[in-house]
Amino acid sequence: MRPARPRAVGLALLALATAGCGYSLRGNLPDHIRTVAVPVFANRTGEPAVENMLTSAVVEAFSTNGRLRVVDPEAADSILEGEVIGYSLESIAFDAHANARVYRLVVTLNLRFRDVQRNTILFEQQRLREKADFQVLGAVSQTISREESAVRAAAIDIGRAIVSLAVDRF
């Protein structure tokens, strides 16, 4: 029966190591949180409708993540509230004719994820900066419409990052 002892010690050390560094095999949200509401983010920028685009991207990211079901605030176990406090679109790469070809969307947000049932804050993040780069190809006349769809695609990446932060916080 001696061989079982090293195995037990190894398992105990593994359990202590993973507990000590904050990792969990099942995730970190309390078990009673199964739903989330995502009210439309507040927009504190001069960029029209950016709050709708980002809120939609976060809702879609929660829906595809599968960890929490998105519901109305009245039926939610948790609520993710946000405000967009910064929005910038920067040209970061150009072609030989000095036309912008790669842009970086940078969004700054304040987020609060609340446990409605226990009336506690799961996390609060001030001045969270998320960014996504995207290419715009084609003639200058096509740039605006391509830029709009590229910004929507970048918002999807940002939405996924926010959901990952909310669900896998610790």
C-alpha positions, -999 to +999 in steps of 0.1 A: +000+000+000+030+023-001+025+033-038-009+050-030+007+075-007+028+093-033-003+095-055-023+110-027+004+135-019+007+144-055-031+150-058-031+171-027-002+192-040-020+197-073-052+207-055-032+232-034-013+246-063-044+252-084-063+267-055-034+289-046-031+305-080-068+311-085-075+285-112-107+265-112-118+236-133-154+248-135-151+286-137-154+312-111-190+325-111-211+316-081-233+285-089-266+304-085-257+328-114-271+313-146-285+344-163-273+379-172-289+411-183-270+436-203-288+470-204-277+494-232-244+509-221-243+546-214-225+567-240-202+594-226-185+600-260-192+621-290-195+590-312-232+584-321-246+550-314-214+534-302-232+522-271-257+503-291-230+486-312-209+476-282-240+464-261-251+443-290-217+428-294-215+419-257-250+404-258-240+383-288-208+372-271-227+361-240-251+342-262-224+324-281-203+318-249-230+296-235-221+301-199-248+326-191-282+330-207-291+366-216-324+377-201-343+409-192-331+427-160-362+416-141-354+379-146-316+381-143-293+366-117-266+391-127-264+424-146-234+437-166-236+475-167-213+496-188-205+531-200-184+540-229-161+568-219-137+567-248-138+559-285-110+564-310-102+551-344-066+555-354-049+548-387-019+525-380-008+514-415-009+530-449-004+519-485+021+534-510-003+562-518-007+572-481-042+557-479-050+542-445-053+504-447-052+493-411-071+510-383-072+504-346-104+508-327-098+517-290-127+517-266-125+528-230-152+515-207-163+515-171-179+481-163-198+467-133-209+431-130-235+427-102-249+397-085-286+406-082-296+379-059-270+387-032-268+424-040-230+423-044-205+435-070-188+405-087-163+429-103-160+466-112-135+478-137-128+515-144-112+528-175-109+493-192-093+497-226-101+472-253-088+474-288-092+457-321-073+462-354-089+458-388-080+463-424-099+484-449-092+475-486-104+491-518-109+526-532-113+556-509-150+559-519-156+524-504-137+530-473-165+545-452-189+515-457-161+490-452-149+509-422-184+507-406-186+469-411-150+466-399-158+486-367-188+463-361-164+433-365-139+449-341-168+455-316-175+418-317-139+411-307-142+437-279-175+421-268-159+387-265-130+402-244-156+418-221-175+385-217-143+366-210-134+392-184-168+388-168-170+350-168-133+341-163-124+370-140-103+352-114 
